[in-house]
Amino acid sequence: MKYNLNIREVTYALSGALDLVGIDDTLHGKRVAFMAAELAKELNFDKSIIDDLIFLGMLHDCGVSSTDVHTHLVSELDWNNSEVHSLRGFELLKSTNIYEKYAVYIKYHHTHWKDLPETLTLLEKELSNIIYLVDRVDALNAQMKNEGIKAIPKILDVLQKYSNDMFSDKLVKAFFSLSLKNSFWFYLESEALEGYFLDWIDKVEDESFEFNDLKNISLMFAAVVDAKSEFTSEHSVGVSSLARYLAELFNLNEESCEIIELAGLLHDLGKLRVDDTILNKTSTLNDEEKMKMNRHGFDSYVILRRIKGFKKIAYLASLHHETLDSKGYPYNLKESEIPFEARILTVADIFQAFIQNRPYRMGISMDDTFDLLDEMSKEGKVDLQVIEMLKNNLENCYEKAIVKYKLF
């Protein structure tokens, strides 16, 4: 089916998932996007380039899934292997038709100005370096956040120190000029940023997208989530594949099957907010850690509900840990409140998770996994109809759950 969406709104919303990696500082991508756009205006770049820089700012850290890597991003000006996430981001963006044109800039957004390859055009060099410069400004600002306005001259000193080395002298001079405007710094606050981007979103009309366009974007973000831990590699893809297969076995209509497939790919977006140490913990989580883990479905909902036309996808994605005995999370819904599509997604999520290795246990066999789910159905936790369908198609379901989809 066709989906009428505003691609700016879609990108703005999904960039919220990338920003969750910051945990307590969740606006990095949007600040970078704002600063890049304003710097481009200072340089009198064309409007189309300014718009591209907003997309670039929001997407520039799509290669970052780990909170450990994010710590380097905000606490150090430069570090060994800083290009690793840039290269991953390049490959991810290259895998989608919609974002492919941004890939080359992301590949070089941590490359020093003096080291940018001559194979790039001047514009490619400058846009890549704009993202690098404002990205580092935001990192420096985060490091000195307790210093208030006293941080500004210190940030400018760093830019001057590395002018014509890390950063283009032309861009440094333009940033100096831009930094004189008080409003520039005020706009880095959350309420002002939101208004800035809502105005930007409202300037374009919705476009018609094919399901495969949305699936490619969803696969890209699923890859970001699943890269957070070696134990969740390809989890979202497996859940999505199995959930769609089960939906088809129940003869749900095409629209429902597509919605379930997209919800499966995006259901764990909120896990990007969970610290690596919690996700990879081999022992029992304490109460505080459980609460942080248990909110990830809700965080997925908060991200996805920002997209008009994604209301049902957002809700289904948030329900994948709800159980029929009202002991699930994050809503503790009653059985009558849980839609059938969500029950399918829950079973697919549990089945796929059981057969994968996890930090606290090895993967479980197909038959043992079914036995565990069968027991859960007898306890009134998961839907008996879905378990029966799983039983009758167990080997095929297993193949769907272990499917591998390589973006690159």
N, C-alpha and C positions, 0 to 999 in steps of 0.2 A: 504494500500500500504506500501511498504518498504521505509525507509528513511536512506540514507547513511550519517552518521554524525560522527564527532570527539567529543566524550563525554567530552574530556578536553576543547575543544573550546566551547561547549554548556555550561559547568559549568562556565567557565571563563566569558562568555557573561552574563549569568543569574545572576552571583554574582554581576555584575554591578548594577542590580536592588536592591539587598540587601544593597549595598554601598550607593545608593541614599538617604537612610534614614539619612545619615550624612549631606545632603544638601550641605554644603560648604566644606566638607571633605569627598570625595567620593572614597577613596582607602583603607579604613580600612581593609576590608576582604583580599585584595590582599597583603597588608603589613604583616598581620598576617600569611598568607599562605607562603610568602617568608621567614619570620623569623623562622617559624616552620620547614620548609624544611632545612634551613641552620643550625639550631640547631641540627636537626637529623643527618645531615652530620657530624657535629662536634662530635657527639656521635657514629659515624660509624654504623648507622642503615642501614638495607638493603634498596636497591633502591625502592622496592615495598612499604615499609613503608614511605619513603620520599614522594613518589607520593601520598599515602593516606593522608599524612599530608597537602599536597597542597590542595587536595579536602576539607579536614576538615577546613582549614583556610578560604577558600572561602565561605564555607557554614555555618560556625559556628554561625553566627547571623541570621539564617533564622527564628528564633523565634521572631525577633525584627521587628515590623512594625511602631511603634510610635516614633516620633521625641523626645518625652518626655523621653521615655526609653533610647533612644540613648544618650541623654544628660547625664544621669546617667553613662552610659558606658564609656564616655570619660572624665567626670569631677570628678569621684570618683573612688578610688581604689577598694572599696568593699561597698556594701550597702544591706540593708534589701530587701528581695525578689529578689535578683539578680539571683536566680535559676529559676524564673518563665519563662523567655525566653528560658533558657536551656531546660526545660521540654517540652515547646511547640516545640522547634526545634527538640527534640528527636522524638516527635510524628509525626511531618511533614516528617522527613527523613524516619521514619519507614514505612510510607505509600507508598513509592516508591521502586520498585525492584532494581533500579539502585543505589540509595543512602542509602538503608536500612542498609548496613554494617557500615555506619558512625554514626548511631543514638546513640549508647551507649557512644561514646566519647563526643558527643555534650551534652548529658544529664548531664555529670559531668564536663563540661569545666569551670564552676564557683564554683566548690567544692574545698575546701582547701585540700592540699595534706594529711594532718593528718586526714581528715574526709572522705577520699575515702573509700567506703565499701570493706570489705575483700572478698566479692564475685567476685570482679574484679581481673583479672590476673595482673601481674606486668606490662605487656606491655599496657594493657588497662589503667592502672593508669598513666603510664608515658606519653602516647599519649594525654590523657585528660589534664594532667598537663602541657604538652608542650604548648597546645593551650591556656590554662589559663595564663601561664607565659608570652608568647609573646603578647597575647591580652592586658594584663595589661601594658606591656612595651609600646605598641602603645598608650594606653590611657595616660600614664605618659608623653610620648613624645609629645602628643597633648597638654597637659596642660602646658608644658614648651617650646612650639615651638618657642617662642621669645628669648630663652636663647641660641640657637645654640648648639655648642659642650659642653657648660657648663652644659647642661642638662644630658649628659651621666653619669658622676660620681654620680649625684643625683639619677638617675634611678637605677644604680647599688647598691647604698646605700639602697634603698627601697627593692630590691630583697634580699640583704644580711640580712636585718632586719627581713624578713618573711621567710627566708630559714628554711626548715623542719617544717614550719607551713602552710603557704599558698602554698609554692612551694617546690618541692623536692630539697634537697641540691645538689644532683648529677646534676640536670638540671641547677641550679643556677651557679654552678662552670663551667659547659660547656658554659653557656651564657656569663660569665665573659671572658672566653677565646675567644669566638666568637666576642665579642664587641671590642676587640683590633684591629680588621681589619677595617681600614677606609672604605674599599669598602662595608662592611656590611651596614653601615649607608648611604652611597651614593645610594645604591640600593633601599632605601625607597622612592626615588624620582620617579615621575610618568613615565618619559621616560625610566629610567632604569628598573623599574618594568615591564613595558609593554614588553620590549625586553626579559626579563628573562622568562616571561610566554609564549611569542610567540615561543621561543626556546623549551620550555617544550611541548607545543601543537604540534609542528611539529615532535616530536619524535614518535608519534603513528599514525597509519593509521585509516582511517574512518572505522566504523563498521555499520552493517545493524541493524536497529531498527524497531520494529513493531509500528504501530500508537499508540497502547495502552501504550507502554513505554513512548512515548512523551506526551501522554495525562496525564499520572500520574505525570510526572515532571511538566507539565503545571498547573495541578490542585494544586500541592503543592505551586507553585509560585502565583497562583490566590488566594490561601488561605492566603498567606503572605500579599498581597495587600488588600484583603477584610477585614483583621483583623485590618487595620489601623484605621477604624472608625466603631462604632456600626451601623452607618447608611449605610455602604456599605457592610455589611455582606452578603456574597454569591451573590453579584452583578455580578461578573465576570462569575460565574457558570451559573447564570440565562441568562445572555447575550449570552454566548456560546451555551447553550441548545436551546434557541429560534432561534438564528441565524442558527444553523445547521438544525433545523426543517423547517424553511422557505426555506433554500437552497434545502432541499429534496423535498419540495412542488413544487419548480420550476424545479425539475428534473435535477439539476446540477449534474455533474459526481462525483464519489466518492472522487477523489482527491480534487476537489473544496470544497466539503462538509467537508472533514477533515481539509483543510486549514482554512476554515471559523470557524470551531469549535476551533482550536488551537488559531487563532487570537482573538477569543472572550475571551478565558481564559486569554490571555496575554495582552489584549489591554490597560489595566490600569497600567501596570508596572511602568510607569513614575510617577504615583501618589505617589509613595514612597518618591519622592523628595519634595512633598508639605507638608509644616508644618501643624501639627495637628490643630493649631489654625485657619488656613485658611479653611481646609477641614470641620471643625466642626462649622464654623461661622454661626450664626443664622440671621445676617443682611446682607445687600448687600455688596459684595466685592468692595474695591476701585480699581483703575486702576492698581496699582502695584500688588495687590493680584490676580486680574484677569489674568494678564500676567503670573504670577507664576503658576496659575491653568491651563491656556490655553496651556502651553508648555508640558503638561504631555503626550499627544499623540506623540509628537516629541521625547521626551525622551524614550518612549517605542520603537520607531523606532531605535534610536541610540543603544539601548541595543540589540535588536533582529537582526539587520543587521550584527552584528559581527559573526553570525552563518551561515556558508555556507549551502545553501539549505533552508534557512529561509527568503530569499529575499521577496517573495510574502507575507508571513505571517507578516513580519515586516512592509511592506508598508500598507497592509490592516489594521493592528492594529493601525497605526498612523492616519488613515482617519476617525475614528469613530465620529469625530465632524465636518467633512466637510458637507456642505449643497449645494444643487443644485443651490441656488441663489448666490453662490460665496461669501457668508458672513460667512462661517465656518472657522475653524482653525485646524491646524496651517498653512496650505498652501494657503487658500483662493482659492481653485480649482474651475474651471469652471465646469458646468454640464457635458460637454463632456469628462472631464478629470477624472471623478469619476467612477471607475469600478462598475459593478452591485453587485459584492460580497460585496464591501464596503457600498453600499446603503442598502443592507440587514443588515449589521452589525450596521449601524447607527440607523436604525429603531429599531432593537433589543435592542440597548443600551438605546435609549430614552424611549421605552416602559417599560423596566425593571426598569429604574431609576424613572419613574413616579409612578409606583405602590409601590415603597419602601418609607418608612419614610425617610425624610431628615431633617437636623438640622433646616431648614427654613420653613418646611411644613410637614404635614402628608401625607402618601401614598394616591394615588388617585385610585378610583375604576376602574375596567376593562373597563366599558363602557365610563367613562369620559376620561380615558387615550386614548382610541381609538378616541374619538371625538377631542381631542387635536392634535393627530397625523394626523387625517383627515384634520383638519384645516391647519396644516403645509404643507400637500401635495397640498392643494388648493393655498397656498401662494408660492408654488414652492420651498419649502425647502427640502422635502423628496420625494422619488420616489413613484409615484402613483400606479405602478404595485405592489410594495411591500405592500402598504397600502391596496389595494384591496385584496391581498392574506391574509393579517392579518384579514381583515373584514370577509372573508369567512371561517376563521378557528379560530375565536377569542377565544373561550373557551379553545381550545387545546393550542393555543399560550400562553394564560395566565398560564396554567398549566406548560408549558415548562419554562416560565419566573420565576416561583416561585419554581422551582425544588431545592431540598436541597441535597447536596452531602457531607456527613461527611467523612473526611479523617481519623478521629479517634474519 
